[in-house]
Amino acid sequence: MNYQIEGLTIAITDMPKMLGFYKAVFDINFTEQEMYGAKLYAAQWGDLKLLFCPASLAQNTAEQNRHQFDIVVDDLDQVLQAAKAHGGQMMSHVTEEGGFRSAGLYDPDHNSMVFKQKL
């Protein structure tokens, strides 16, 4: 059996901050779509279809994510600087382990992600 994740929908609490964060940090350009009587935002993130949905529409009341991205980057310091400048908050210090420099960060909606740079 072959499985491939085609898309990811994230329930968003603060849409303007999240759109700005993902544009600044990942250079993702979203298009607005009217669906279910609300504004949703779609984009392509590499091979992944990404959809931002208002948390109220998704009836999502979670205060913190139930997923975590591990993202390999070319320049960890540059990514962390951009993330912090656009509402990201550090959740751990930069560490070196297993051939990577890495650090954890929360996006503006408090979703966790770990950025990793190969040594």
N, C-alpha and C positions, 0 to 999 in steps of 0.2 A: 504494500500500500504506500502510495506517495502522497504526502501532505505538504501543502504550501499555504502560508498565511497570505491572503490577498489584500486584506484591508484591516484597518483598526479604527474604531470609533471611540472617541474620548468624550466623556461627559464633562462639560466645562462650566465653572462657576463664574469666572471673570473673563469673558470673551475678549475684550479689547487688550488686556494684559497678555493673555495667552497667545493671541494672534501676533502681537508685537514681539514676544519672546521667541516664538518658533521662527518668525521671519528673521530676526536679528541673529539668533544662534545657529539655525540650520539652513537659512536662506530659502525657506519654504514660502511660496506664494499661494495664498488661498483664494478661491473663488466663492462668492456668496451664492447660496442656493436657498430658495424658498421651498420648504418641505414641511408637511404636517402643520401648516400655519405658523411656522417659525423660521428664523434665519439660521441656517447651518453653513459651515464653511468646509470646503473640500480642497484637497491638494494631493499631489503625488510626492512621496518622500522615498526616494530611491525607487524600489520596486513595489512599495507599499502604498495602497490607497488610504489616505488619512482623512478622517471626517471628525470635525469638532461639532458637537451637539450640545445645546444648552442643557445643563444638569436638570433644570426644572422640567424640560420636555422629556428627558430620559427617566424622570422620577428617581434620580440618583441622589441620595441623601448622605452618601459617604463623605466624611471630612478628610479622608486621605485615600490615596490610590490603593488599588489591590494588584498593581502590576509595577514592574520596574524595568526601565530600559537600560541595557548595557551598550554603550555606544563607543566604538573605536574611532579616534580622531587623530589627525596628523600633528596638531599643536595644542596640547592640553591647556597651557597657560592662556593662549588666545581665546579658546572656547570658554574657559572659566571666566575670563574678564568680560566677554560679551554677555554671558549668561547673568552674571552679577549686575551688570549695567542695565539689564532689562528685567529685573525683578526676581532673578534666581537667588536662592539662599543656600549657602554651603551646608551640607549635612555631615561632612567629614573633611579632614585635612588631606592634602596630597600625600600619597604613600607610594612606595616602590616595592613591588612584589611580583613574582612569577613572570618576569620579563616585561612588566608594564608599570608605568606611572599612572595612578588613578585617583579620582576623587568623586565623592558623592555630592549631589546637588538636588534641590527641590526647585521645580518650575513655579511660576506665580500661583498656580492652583494647588500647590503642595504635592505634585506627583514627583516621585523620586526617580533619579537616573544616575548612573555611574558612567563617567567619561574615562576612557582608557587610551593611553598613548604607548605604543610599542617602544621599548628602549632600544 
